[in-house]
Amino acid sequence: MSDKKKKTYDRGIMAEGVAELFLRAKGFEILARRYKTPVGEIDLVALDDAYLVFIEVKARPTIDDAMYSITPKMRERIHAAAGHFTMHYPDYANHPMRVDVMAVKLPFTIHHLENAFME
């Protein structure tokens, strides 16, 4: 792995950790971190009251850059991976679901956009 890729990977891991702490402080119950499926990965899966929440964490130099980095292809991947999760954990399939985006500018600037996109 190149130095640049390693730094990007490490920044992503750190951003996910910061996002997880932020969500826990807001009362979310984290069910999975870096949930891997054949169709893609979900950064965090959580319960927020009755909602099953699939969370995409984006770390960029600015919050705007992070928010604009969510592409239509990423949305498709997240929805496919969410379907995989509910298929493999059917106890959660009847919860209302949403996708949130956590935009992170390290070290500690976070923007949490609930229900970021619907399909």
C-alpha positions as semicolon CSV with decimal commas, in nm:
position;residue;x (nm);y (nm);z (nm)
1;M;0,000;0,000;0,000
2;S;0,140;0,340;-0,097
3;D;0,198;0,607;0,167
4;K;-0,086;0,817;0,025
5;K;-0,331;0,524;0,032
6;K;-0,221;0,436;0,385
7;K;-0,282;0,794;0,503
8;T;-0,624;0,799;0,337
9;Y;-0,712;0,463;0,492
10;D;-0,592;0,574;0,837
11;R;-0,787;0,902;0,807
12;G;-1,100;0,702;0,720
13;I;-1,057;0,469;1,018
14;M;-1,007;0,765;1,250
15;A;-1,313;0,945;1,107
16;E;-1,525;0,633;1,160
17;G;-1,409;0,614;1,521
18;V;-1,491;0,981;1,581
19;A;-1,831;0,936;1,414
20;E;-1,903;0,630;1,629
21;L;-1,823;0,818;1,950
22;F;-2,041;1,109;1,836
23;L;-2,333;0,877;1,762
24;R;-2,296;0,688;2,090
25;A;-2,305;1,022;2,274
26;K;-2,633;1,097;2,091
27;G;-2,776;0,768;2,218
28;F;-2,731;0,549;1,911
29;E;-2,664;0,180;1,965
30;I;-2,388;0,070;1,726
31;L;-2,465;-0,273;1,580
32;A;-2,177;-0,306;1,332
33;R;-1,869;-0,119;1,219
34;R;-1,729;-0,169;0,870
35;Y;-1,998;-0,421;0,778
36;K;-1,862;-0,597;0,469
37;T;-2,083;-0,764;0,208
38;P;-2,021;-0,897;-0,144
39;V;-2,189;-0,581;-0,277
40;G;-2,008;-0,325;-0,063
41;E;-1,935;-0,202;0,286
42;I;-2,137;0,005;0,530
43;D;-1,925;0,214;0,763
44;L;-2,163;0,195;1,061
45;V;-2,495;0,024;1,130
46;A;-2,687;0,152;1,430
47;L;-3,019;0,177;1,606
48;D;-3,156;0,525;1,673
49;D;-3,470;0,470;1,878
50;A;-3,682;0,255;1,644
51;Y;-3,478;0,330;1,329
52;L;-3,222;0,098;1,176
53;V;-2,963;0,342;1,043
54;F;-2,696;0,279;0,781
55;I;-2,425;0,541;0,813
56;E;-2,174;0,650;0,552
57;V;-1,875;0,834;0,700
58;K;-1,680;1,069;0,476
59;A;-1,360;1,243;0,586
60;R;-1,246;1,529;0,367
61;P;-1,054;1,858;0,408
62;T;-1,387;2,043;0,435
63;I;-1,738;1,944;0,541
64;D;-1,870;2,052;0,199
65;D;-1,617;1,829;0,022
66;A;-1,730;1,538;0,237
67;M;-2,099;1,599;0,169
68;Y;-2,047;1,631;-0,205
69;S;-1,839;1,313;-0,222
70;I;-2,149;1,090;-0,202
71;T;-2,206;0,969;-0,558
72;P;-2,511;0,793;-0,706
73;K;-2,299;0,477;-0,734
74;M;-2,222;0,499;-0,360
75;R;-2,592;0,534;-0,284
76;E;-2,663;0,217;-0,481
77;R;-2,385;0,033;-0,297
78;I;-2,515;0,143;0,043
79;H;-2,870;0,034;-0,039
80;A;-2,751;-0,302;-0,170
81;A;-2,538;-0,358;0,142
82;A;-2,831;-0,253;0,363
83;G;-3,045;-0,516;0,192
84;H;-2,774;-0,772;0,263
85;F;-2,770;-0,671;0,630
86;T;-3,146;-0,706;0,675
87;M;-3,145;-1,038;0,490
88;H;-2,877;-1,176;0,724
89;Y;-3,023;-1,015;1,038
90;P;-3,399;-1,051;0,984
91;D;-3,479;-0,937;1,339
92;Y;-3,400;-0,583;1,218
93;A;-3,591;-0,605;0,888
94;N;-3,915;-0,465;1,034
95;H;-3,755;-0,150;1,170
96;P;-3,804;0,170;0,975
97;M;-3,474;0,240;0,799
98;R;-3,276;0,539;0,690
99;V;-2,933;0,631;0,559
100;D;-2,734;0,899;0,740
101;V;-2,414;1,069;0,627
102;M;-2,145;1,178;0,869
103;A;-1,918;1,440;0,714
104;V;-1,597;1,468;0,913
105;K;-1,320;1,725;0,899
106;L;-1,054;1,592;1,130
107;P;-0,977;1,631;1,405
108;F;-1,326;1,710;1,542
109;T;-1,564;1,887;1,305
110;I;-1,866;1,666;1,234
111;H;-2,184;1,724;1,038
112;H;-2,450;1,457;1,087
113;L;-2,710;1,456;0,811
114;E;-2,997;1,229;0,909
115;N;-3,201;1,062;0,637
116;A;-2,953;1,186;0,378
117;F;-3,115;1,015;0,083
118;M;-3,413;0,800;0,008
119;E;-3,446;0,539;-0,266
